[in-house]
Amino acid sequence: MKKYASIIYISLIFAVLYIPIATVILFSFNSENNTAEFMGFSLRWYIELFRSEDAWIALRNTIILAVSSSLLATVIGTAAAEGIYRMRSKLVKTAITSVTNIPMMNPDIVTGMSMMLFFAAIMGIFAIRDYNSIGFLAMLISHTTFCLPYVILSVLPRINELGNSLSEAALDLGCTPIQAFFKVKLPNILPGVISGMVMAFTLSLDDFVISYFVGPTNFQTLPLLIYSMTKKTVKPDMYALSTIIIISVFILLFISNMRSFKKNPEPRKIKKKVGGAR
């Protein structure tokens, strides 16, 4: 009974997680603009997607913003994690770590409103009349800001686990502090840095609320485009674009897992020989 109960429980979890995704993929191949009934298999919406200039511009803007903000957040977050680790006062280190974690606990709407007010104040101080002139920079700063704590959270445990022994050995062998960091410490904490960068890229790619508050009129991301369609109707070519993104993510995850499997193969079972030694 326990075995069947666990199978049913796991099946329900997978159903809740993946049935909505499967529905999007299914209706991206629907021949008609109908979400209630599948009318027939067709590539019509994929063809319209490749003809839609707005969708590709929004996708390009989203990728540019996500790549730029994730790279900035990774560089700043790695440096911040190293700085936090080197602090001697435990009280100061605990206080700064707590302050760093606050943006992760804040609702996105609070962060978006505060960013909007901040850039409105900047425009007033520097007498900037056209928000579009600083719109992309405002979005880049905002996305970098809310991605930064996740990078620190990913990198700092790696630095704590590594310790100072390797860096001190490199300094004893003649390296400068900068050489010791880039040649010794960074390669050892690289998995944490990459994990933080991927997390920052994903969060920036998916963000809507903060982009809605600070986004200019001349720079529209994909979440903003899809939300603007919900006021009327979401076209099935967005289902096609979502399907392409889902398949791309699945392929990347598959390749990553295969590489990890090749690097860490399962240990072979050694059969014990029965009998005396030769």
Contacts in CASP RR format, 6 or more apart in sequence:
PFRMAT RR
TARGET T0000
AUTHOR 0000-0000-0000
METHOD contacts of the structure
MODEL  1
MKKYASIIYISLIFAVLYIPIATVILFSFNSENNTAEFMGFSLRWYIELF
RSEDAWIALRNTIILAVSSSLLATVIGTAAAEGIYRMRSKLVKTAITSVT
NIPMMNPDIVTGMSMMLFFAAIMGIFAIRDYNSIGFLAMLISHTTFCLPY
VILSVLPRINELGNSLSEAALDLGCTPIQAFFKVKLPNILPGVISGMVMA
FTLSLDDFVISYFVGPTNFQTLPLLIYSMTKKTVKPDMYALSTIIIISVF
ILLFISNMRSFKKNPEPRKIKKKVGGAR
21 246 0 8 1.000
24 239 0 8 1.000
24 242 0 8 1.000
24 243 0 8 1.000
24 246 0 8 1.000
25 239 0 8 1.000
25 243 0 8 1.000
25 246 0 8 1.000
26 38 0 8 1.000
27 35 0 8 1.000
27 38 0 8 1.000
27 236 0 8 1.000
27 239 0 8 1.000
28 45 0 8 1.000
28 46 0 8 1.000
28 236 0 8 1.000
28 239 0 8 1.000
28 240 0 8 1.000
28 242 0 8 1.000
28 243 0 8 1.000
29 40 0 8 1.000
29 41 0 8 1.000
29 42 0 8 1.000
29 43 0 8 1.000
29 45 0 8 1.000
30 38 0 8 1.000
30 39 0 8 1.000
30 40 0 8 1.000
30 42 0 8 1.000
30 45 0 8 1.000
30 236 0 8 1.000
31 39 0 8 1.000
31 40 0 8 1.000
31 41 0 8 1.000
31 42 0 8 1.000
31 44 0 8 1.000
32 39 0 8 1.000
32 40 0 8 1.000
33 235 0 8 1.000
33 236 0 8 1.000
45 235 0 8 1.000
45 236 0 8 1.000
45 237 0 8 1.000
45 239 0 8 1.000
45 240 0 8 1.000
46 237 0 8 1.000
46 240 0 8 1.000
48 235 0 8 1.000
48 236 0 8 1.000
48 237 0 8 1.000
48 240 0 8 1.000
49 55 0 8 1.000
49 237 0 8 1.000
49 240 0 8 1.000
49 241 0 8 1.000
50 56 0 8 1.000
52 237 0 8 1.000
54 220 0 8 1.000
54 225 0 8 1.000
55 222 0 8 1.000
55 225 0 8 1.000
55 237 0 8 1.000
55 238 0 8 1.000
55 241 0 8 1.000
57 220 0 8 1.000
58 220 0 8 1.000
58 221 0 8 1.000
58 222 0 8 1.000
58 224 0 8 1.000
58 225 0 8 1.000
59 222 0 8 1.000
59 241 0 8 1.000
61 219 0 8 1.000
61 220 0 8 1.000
61 221 0 8 1.000
61 222 0 8 1.000
62 205 0 8 1.000
62 221 0 8 1.000
62 222 0 8 1.000
62 223 0 8 1.000
63 205 0 8 1.000
65 136 0 8 1.000
65 139 0 8 1.000
65 140 0 8 1.000
65 143 0 8 1.000
65 204 0 8 1.000
65 221 0 8 1.000
66 143 0 8 1.000
66 201 0 8 1.000
66 204 0 8 1.000
66 205 0 8 1.000
67 201 0 8 1.000
68 140 0 8 1.000
69 140 0 8 1.000
69 143 0 8 1.000
69 144 0 8 1.000
69 147 0 8 1.000
69 200 0 8 1.000
69 204 0 8 1.000
70 147 0 8 1.000
70 197 0 8 1.000
70 198 0 8 1.000
70 200 0 8 1.000
70 201 0 8 1.000
70 204 0 8 1.000
71 197 0 8 1.000
72 140 0 8 1.000
72 144 0 8 1.000
73 143 0 8 1.000
73 144 0 8 1.000
73 147 0 8 1.000
73 148 0 8 1.000
73 150 0 8 1.000
73 151 0 8 1.000
73 197 0 8 1.000
73 200 0 8 1.000
74 151 0 8 1.000
74 193 0 8 1.000
74 196 0 8 1.000
74 197 0 8 1.000
74 200 0 8 1.000
76 144 0 8 1.000
76 148 0 8 1.000
76 151 0 8 1.000
77 148 0 8 1.000
77 151 0 8 1.000
77 152 0 8 1.000
77 155 0 8 1.000
78 151 0 8 1.000
78 155 0 8 1.000
78 189 0 8 1.000
78 193 0 8 1.000
80 100 0 8 1.000
80 148 0 8 1.000
80 152 0 8 1.000
81 151 0 8 1.000
81 152 0 8 1.000
81 155 0 8 1.000
81 156 0 8 1.000
81 159 0 8 1.000
82 159 0 8 1.000
82 181 0 8 1.000
82 185 0 8 1.000
84 93 0 8 1.000
84 96 0 8 1.000
84 97 0 8 1.000
84 100 0 8 1.000
84 152 0 8 1.000
84 156 0 8 1.000
85 156 0 8 1.000
85 159 0 8 1.000
85 160 0 8 1.000
87 93 0 8 1.000
87 96 0 8 1.000
97 156 0 8 1.000
100 148 0 8 1.000
100 149 0 8 1.000
100 152 0 8 1.000
101 149 0 8 1.000
101 153 0 8 1.000
102 149 0 8 1.000
103 111 0 8 1.000
103 145 0 8 1.000
103 146 0 8 1.000
103 148 0 8 1.000
103 149 0 8 1.000
104 149 0 8 1.000
104 150 0 8 1.000
104 153 0 8 1.000
108 146 0 8 1.000
108 207 0 8 1.000
108 209 0 8 1.000
108 210 0 8 1.000
109 209 0 8 1.000
109 213 0 8 1.000
111 142 0 8 1.000
111 145 0 8 1.000
111 146 0 8 1.000
111 209 0 8 1.000
111 210 0 8 1.000
112 142 0 8 1.000
112 209 0 8 1.000
112 210 0 8 1.000
112 212 0 8 1.000
112 213 0 8 1.000
112 214 0 8 1.000
113 213 0 8 1.000
115 138 0 8 1.000
115 141 0 8 1.000
115 142 0 8 1.000
115 145 0 8 1.000
115 210 0 8 1.000
115 213 0 8 1.000
115 214 0 8 1.000
116 213 0 8 1.000
116 214 0 8 1.000
119 131 0 8 1.000
119 134 0 8 1.000
119 135 0 8 1.000
119 138 0 8 1.000
119 214 0 8 1.000
122 128 0 8 1.000
122 134 0 8 1.000
123 129 0 8 1.000
123 131 0 8 1.000
123 134 0 8 1.000
128 134 0 8 1.000
131 138 0 8 1.000
131 216 0 8 1.000
132 216 0 8 1.000
132 217 0 8 1.000
132 218 0 8 1.000
132 219 0 8 1.000
135 214 0 8 1.000
135 215 0 8 1.000
135 216 0 8 1.000
135 218 0 8 1.000
135 219 0 8 1.000
136 216 0 8 1.000
136 219 0 8 1.000
138 214 0 8 1.000
138 215 0 8 1.000
138 216 0 8 1.000
139 211 0 8 1.000
139 214 0 8 1.000
139 215 0 8 1.000
139 216 0 8 1.000
139 219 0 8 1.000
142 210 0 8 1.000
142 211 0 8 1.000
142 214 0 8 1.000
143 204 0 8 1.000
143 207 0 8 1.000
143 210 0 8 1.000
143 211 0 8 1.000
146 203 0 8 1.000
146 207 0 8 1.000
146 210 0 8 1.000
147 199 0 8 1.000
147 200 0 8 1.000
147 203 0 8 1.000
147 204 0 8 1.000
148 200 0 8 1.000
150 196 0 8 1.000
150 199 0 8 1.000
150 200 0 8 1.000
150 203 0 8 1.000
151 193 0 8 1.000
151 196 0 8 1.000
151 197 0 8 1.000
151 199 0 8 1.000
151 200 0 8 1.000
154 192 0 8 1.000
154 193 0 8 1.000
154 195 0 8 1.000
154 196 0 8 1.000
154 199 0 8 1.000
155 189 0 8 1.000
155 192 0 8 1.000
155 193 0 8 1.000
155 196 0 8 1.000
158 188 0 8 1.000
158 189 0 8 1.000
158 191 0 8 1.000
158 192 0 8 1.000
158 193 0 8 1.000
159 185 0 8 1.000
159 189 0 8 1.000
162 185 0 8 1.000
162 188 0 8 1.000
162 189 0 8 1.000
166 184 0 8 1.000
166 185 0 8 1.000
166 188 0 8 1.000
167 180 0 8 1.000
167 181 0 8 1.000
167 184 0 8 1.000
167 185 0 8 1.000
169 184 0 8 1.000
170 179 0 8 1.000
170 180 0 8 1.000
170 183 0 8 1.000
170 184 0 8 1.000
171 177 0 8 1.000
171 180 0 8 1.000
175 183 0 8 1.000
175 184 0 8 1.000
186 193 0 8 1.000
206 223 0 8 1.000
207 221 0 8 1.000
207 223 0 8 1.000
208 223 0 8 1.000
208 224 0 8 1.000
208 227 0 8 1.000
211 221 0 8 1.000
211 223 0 8 1.000
211 224 0 8 1.000
212 224 0 8 1.000
212 227 0 8 1.000
215 224 0 8 1.000
220 228 0 8 1.000
222 241 0 8 1.000
226 234 0 8 1.000
226 238 0 8 1.000
229 235 0 8 1.000
229 238 0 8 1.000
END
